Amino acid sequence: MLNLQPLGDQAVLTNFAQEEEALHFSAAVRSASPGWLLDVVQAYATVAVFFSPDGINFHGVRDWLLALERTPPGEPIPGRLHRIPCCYEKQLDLKRVAEQTGLTEEDVIRLHAETVYTVYAIGFCPGFPYLGYLPATLSGVPRLATPRLRVEAGSVGLTGRQTGIYTEARPGGWNLIGQTPLELVHVADDYFPLRTGDRVQFVRVDEAEFERLKGERL
């Protein structure tokens, strides 16, 4: 049985053993879309369900969630596949990643680009996708000892078992191995194309193609 706990006075929080279970649960709640639902926020194996207090309370939402029919484990997870161009020439830490992993720089690029990742969480800055998981041979690279004061929007970084995309210019300590020319967030337009459960694969492009695609959207 789900362990459902209040999160403030307008949300219910639950934890799962595996990220896949959390993805299926989030998709089921979104698909049912009850009238009181405000948002579903997944962060890896944790899901928060936010609700409007008009006409329902924590106990009503809890009972509804307990009765919700969920997709059995092993079934495909709903979500779109996004192929995102990445120029690996626009990097700052490729040599460091290669040295840390014992791979050649070309193998780092190949492994990073051939893997299909799942968006397990959104956060840090608006729309920043936490993507997992890196191949074992590409995992384990620590963050920079001193974070950079500015990482440009579109920068593609990795650390530990994760990769991600800086959607806005921000300080950051991930290892930068490339950059996408696409605009992946526009707050004023409410443009946030990536959501948990979506999948991402990076497509290698050269600098000329990077410039041609600069500013385009998914």
C-alpha positions in Angstrom: 0.0 0.0 0.0 1.1 3.5 -0.7 2.5 5.5 2.1 0.8 8.9 1.6 1.8 11.8 3.8 0.6 15.4 3.8 3.0 18.0 2.3 1.8 21.2 3.7 -2.0 21.7 3.4 -2.4 21.4 -0.4 -0.2 18.4 -1.4 0.2 14.7 -0.8 3.7 13.1 -0.9 4.6 9.5 -1.5 7.8 7.5 -2.1 8.4 4.5 -4.2 11.1 1.9 -4.3 12.0 2.5 -7.9 11.8 5.4 -10.3 9.7 3.4 -12.8 7.0 3.1 -10.2 7.0 6.8 -9.6 6.8 7.5 -13.3 3.8 5.2 -13.8 2.0 6.7 -10.8 2.6 10.3 -12.0 1.3 9.4 -15.5 -1.8 7.7 -14.0 -2.7 10.8 -11.9 -2.1 13.1 -14.9 -4.2 10.9 -17.2 -7.1 10.8 -14.7 -6.9 14.5 -14.2 -9.4 15.0 -11.4 -10.9 18.5 -11.1 -9.0 19.3 -7.9 -5.6 18.4 -9.4 -3.2 21.4 -9.6 0.1 19.7 -10.4 2.1 16.4 -10.2 5.8 16.8 -9.4 8.1 13.8 -9.6 11.6 13.8 -8.3 13.2 10.4 -9.0 11.3 8.0 -6.7 9.2 10.7 -5.0 5.9 12.1 -6.2 4.0 15.1 -4.8 0.4 15.6 -5.8 -0.8 19.2 -5.4 -4.6 19.9 -5.1 -7.0 22.7 -4.7 -8.6 22.8 -1.3 -12.0 23.7 -2.7 -14.2 20.8 -1.9 -11.5 18.3 -1.0 -8.9 17.8 1.7 -5.9 15.6 2.3 -8.0 12.6 3.3 -10.2 12.8 0.2 -7.1 13.0 -2.1 -5.4 10.2 -0.2 -8.4 7.9 -0.6 -8.6 8.8 -4.3 -5.0 8.0 -4.8 -5.2 4.7 -3.0 -8.0 3.7 -5.3 -6.3 4.8 -8.5 -5.6 2.1 -11.0 -1.9 2.0 -11.9 -0.1 0.5 -14.8 1.6 -2.8 -13.8 5.5 -2.7 -13.5 7.2 -3.5 -16.7 4.7 -1.8 -19.0 6.0 1.1 -21.2 6.1 4.4 -19.5 4.1 7.1 -21.2 6.2 10.0 -22.5 7.7 11.5 -25.6 11.1 10.9 -27.1 13.0 14.1 -27.8 16.1 14.1 -30.0 18.1 17.1 -28.9 21.0 18.3 -31.0 24.3 18.7 -29.2 27.5 20.2 -30.4 30.3 18.4 -28.6 32.9 20.9 -29.9 31.4 23.5 -27.5 32.7 22.0 -24.4 35.0 22.8 -21.4 35.5 19.5 -19.6 35.6 16.8 -22.2 39.3 16.1 -21.5 38.7 15.9 -17.8 35.8 13.5 -18.2 38.0 11.3 -20.5 40.8 11.3 -18.0 38.4 10.5 -15.1 36.8 7.6 -16.9 39.8 6.2 -18.8 37.9 6.6 -22.1 39.0 8.5 -25.2 37.2 11.8 -25.8 35.5 10.3 -28.9 34.2 7.4 -26.8 32.8 9.8 -24.2 30.9 11.5 -27.0 29.8 8.2 -28.5 28.5 6.8 -25.3 26.8 10.0 -24.3 25.0 10.3 -27.6 23.9 6.7 -28.1 22.2 6.5 -24.7 18.4 7.2 -24.4 17.8 8.9 -21.1 14.7 9.4 -19.0 13.7 12.7 -17.4 13.5 11.7 -13.7 13.2 15.2 -12.3 12.9 18.9 -13.2 14.6 21.5 -11.0 17.6 23.6 -10.0 16.6 26.3 -12.5 13.4 26.5 -14.6 13.0 23.4 -16.8 16.4 21.9 -16.0 16.1 18.1 -16.8 17.8 15.6 -14.6 18.5 12.7 -17.1 19.4 9.2 -16.1 21.3 7.1 -16.3 24.7 7.3 -17.9 26.4 4.1 -19.0 28.4 2.6 -16.2 31.7 3.3 -18.0 30.8 7.0 -18.2 29.6 7.3 -14.6 31.3 8.5 -11.5 32.9 11.7 -12.6 32.7 14.2 -9.7 31.5 17.8 -9.9 34.1 20.5 -10.4 35.9 21.3 -7.1 35.0 25.0 -7.7 31.7 25.7 -9.5 31.8 28.1 -12.4 30.2 31.5 -11.8 28.4 31.3 -15.1 27.4 28.3 -17.3 25.8 29.3 -20.6 22.2 28.3 -21.4 22.1 25.1 -23.5 25.3 23.7 -21.9 25.1 19.9 -21.5 26.8 18.6 -18.4 27.3 15.4 -16.5 28.2 14.2 -13.0 27.8 11.0 -11.1 25.3 8.9 -13.0 23.4 11.9 -14.5 23.5 14.2 -17.4 21.5 17.4 -17.8 21.0 20.6 -19.7 21.4 24.1 -18.3 18.2 25.8 -19.6 19.3 29.3 -18.4 22.7 30.9 -17.7 23.5 29.9 -14.1 26.4 29.1 -11.8 27.2 25.4 -12.0 29.6 22.7 -11.2 28.8 19.9 -13.6 31.3 18.8 -16.3 30.4 20.5 -19.5 30.8 18.2 -22.6 28.7 20.0 -25.2 25.9 22.5 -25.9 22.5 22.4 -27.5 21.4 25.3 -29.8 17.8 24.8 -28.8 15.8 27.0 -26.5 14.3 24.6 -24.0 12.6 27.1 -21.6 10.8 30.4 -22.1 9.2 31.4 -18.8 7.1 34.3 -20.2 5.6 32.0 -22.9 5.1 29.2 -20.4 7.3 27.0 -22.6 8.6 24.0 -20.8 8.7 21.1 -23.4 10.4 18.5 -21.2 8.5 16.8 -18.4 9.2 13.8 -16.1 8.7 10.5 -18.0 9.9 11.9 -21.3 13.0 10.4 -22.9 15.9 12.3 -24.4 18.6 11.3 -26.9 21.4 13.7 -27.9 22.2 14.0 -31.6 25.7 15.1 -32.5 25.9 18.2 -34.7 28.8 20.3 -35.9 29.3 24.0 -35.2 27.8 25.0 -38.5 24.6 23.1 -37.7 24.6 24.5 -34.2 24.5 28.0 -35.6 21.8 27.1 -38.1 19.6 25.7 -35.3 20.3 28.3 -32.7 17.2 29.5 -30.9 14.9 26.9 -32.3 12.5 25.0 -30.1 11.6 21.4 -29.8 
